[in-house]
């Protein structure tokens, strides 16, 4: 009988963490004392608050601990203690989370699923990836304890990542709502921008008969002389300076305008609503103008389109809520074509009819046609992202010569050492694992040892290298489980050829 040992998880470098926490506490005290001594200086108070938060996070890490034995599982952090018996635990799984700051980096956490469906993520063990030896050792020991003293609901390690059905939808929903709020905020300025644009186009030149109350609404022209120009980089404003500060000291313009005017040029300034709308000279004319209403409407429409992608992620997650938590969901890529197709008709419509979408027959017809086109694209994307069972594939009856199908054995074997194979060779010769589309360095597959157990969709534990649309066949290799991944049609063809070769080998024996 295999001995089941207790598990104790503690932080890897407690002395270093305590030293770091002490240094941050000392820095926070020093920064706060300096701020009090010199007055409420905001930068120093910000530094003190940041150091306090870092120190609390460090103390949280250094005081975390997880213990597991025959009685159950116990978790302790700085502010919380929690315990549960193995009878109440349904499963012990892994959660992989990709970092938003470092590309290719991910964190590996262990989660405990209770019988009532709730899940609690343990503070320890904590690793950078699933192959982390320390995390793997602790996870194996926790699963052994659970199997010995409880009743797990799954017979394999469930790995939940950003690609699987159990990833959650709160984050994508929050991002979608945030983008929609931004779209509403920008759209709120559309009527005001339209009113300003209409007033600018309707404004008339100022005359002596213009009433004093209407001077601000008319267009005035003032003479000025360029004293000097200040040309800056494209991302910074360039400046025009006027002689004697009349009618104003300086004016922000584009880099091209600052280069177009020369010191001493006599120019005329077009002023409307106390703002300079144009500067006209003998060699160059600069126009500022008002914000185009269609441009504002397009920005709001872009926010709506951007919200469509996290909405698609949420939709796919909710659609797959009945799937196993570690089953890989289809990609949201087909919905990007829906958003791109919608942008082709929505952006021009918003630009040309920003405030007349429901009052113009042309805009209504345009919108109806666009909605129908988007609906057709959405229906196609909905069907393309439908989770398909591995049996829903079509296979050609015969092989035409030798073929090399993209497929990978996911486990280390004598015919696939360290997972070097990327293709399966079928046809002129025995089935073999090859590192590319060719027989060079190919290794024969021992078909007489392999038996198909089942074919399933990709799971989170199969790794990020397995595409979402591939299927995985679980094979029995002399009592050992090996996994073979390939596209559905290619996998069905490979399994058929392996079965045929095994039958022929049996007849020869």
Steps between C-alpha positions, in 0.01 A plus 500: 500500500640841403574724797311829499697777668387829649553824309639826636530801267700803609653792308826421329724772654344621827815678619529696178131589513525614864806709413315657207195568718721667764670717239168611350361577847809709582471678165130572557571643846785714366290629209205579727728673753661709228156596366388605850823693560489685168121529483234299313711447188301274267792309335644392835156398628453299181834326555407420861161357398660289226758359742227417750308304236815315391581421862152364568519282189840367610373422851200326344737281299736421785223405745312276252493130577306194384488170692333176393472167680246227558264740677476744209643818356590818690597837355636803685581851384557834671130579534323169448493139615306226327468124534300223336477123532572274204136383493395854402761529222379400153825554311850648515586682181755740352437855381737655247486875454698683235677818610371829358842664529759239397439323171519124529494504882227324693422412861395160626262474797323207662123523544265292715145438372244428771195277471268799476682628190700776664872523431774637720849574369772409751776754572761223466654327313574778253705452185566654162376205297357153540831317438644679806649206699401636841141568394482160330622324815257678733212456256564127466508463879174698541324289238628182664360611836169589339479164321581312821270689738235641263313431178632704202248573225762486220748226420757736350662831589272786400698799369300821459655776289391797294404265216275261693133497595567563869692823447218724626332791328512782756816661358384506137155624606652782706720603205198494268298719737793742540535541122126552463511766772782672310290480183207660682723773643636587155154477345372750756718767331358435152198739529720776639758451225222508240360824643846660503566391141166642381567829681844529340366444150217748563723768655522832309779759499485763772391854396455830678128427515549171684348527850741466792319187615563333162868593458614165640291311243626685194830454320753776564827561319798655683840605364821374661874471435700180557786571741650151500407132469578207727518174304472186715468128433182366344367368833536844663333828410693755300441870569454830321605810699352841409663840521407700812274212608222627274232372464646218716842397619530162329290240318547120488517372141623195312866445417431565129335833584791613717737417216275675243496840671803727526593770754367836385212357294184705514205270553130519571339299781147366460336501845171336598369451852828638637701231322738539205361289217750594227825688439539634144833624364654567164681163488293272720146462639431300816148382583381362833126471448256316723478134588319305231189336640552190288844449650358506854228255399761270345701496824187395688434231237859374533451457875184301430684279251788452744249388763386231259810284549475459881127453447581211263731349765222523757253346256732206428560443871128502579435277201748244633388511864376140477831374363773362727695781666825401328364456147649749256241737353495602133685818410317832488679573173191455276329781692782738402382464140152597619641812665713584195203459267286713729765772504490518118142630504461645850793745497408671169136514611588666831737741326249615237183491713613553861176664613257387230508121530122480549390803299660423165356230274845436355646449846214268600540288186877496547463393862247226424722354227801515733312329784395220265860456383625494858232249594613270219864528611400440862303189407799363314733577791254341744501179298878506457555524877257220586674238718513187287530146625796302364267277297382787278780464242522380143787278383606417146482132416843456349843654535656637184867405544705606799370785716638684801230619737559763767457309828683468829538240770477702821691253718862388506537154343772296333360591157440866599789594733442831676211580267718572197247376243277748319360280218374146444615328179240276337508314172813358336637327807395438859344786701775707656560811711704763315641839607363652179322424173749230393638159595831643620568392862157337510430236766264211440182493711457160670141455387483151651528654849242778456130477579258791474326580828297804398505815290418833661538872453812675621530565875693764688751240620598420140699824481483828310668347193186301411276715276146555619337312212710184537379178660701274729504120488590317819688181414609205709869428439565176685316616811617861478279787384630709212324787325496574129371841383405604148227671301174301517511363143875433516467325836222276370715410198802425720300280735350314206847434354636390838211256541555368146874452559431326832258263327756417231768445764267260683435304179873470431559368853 
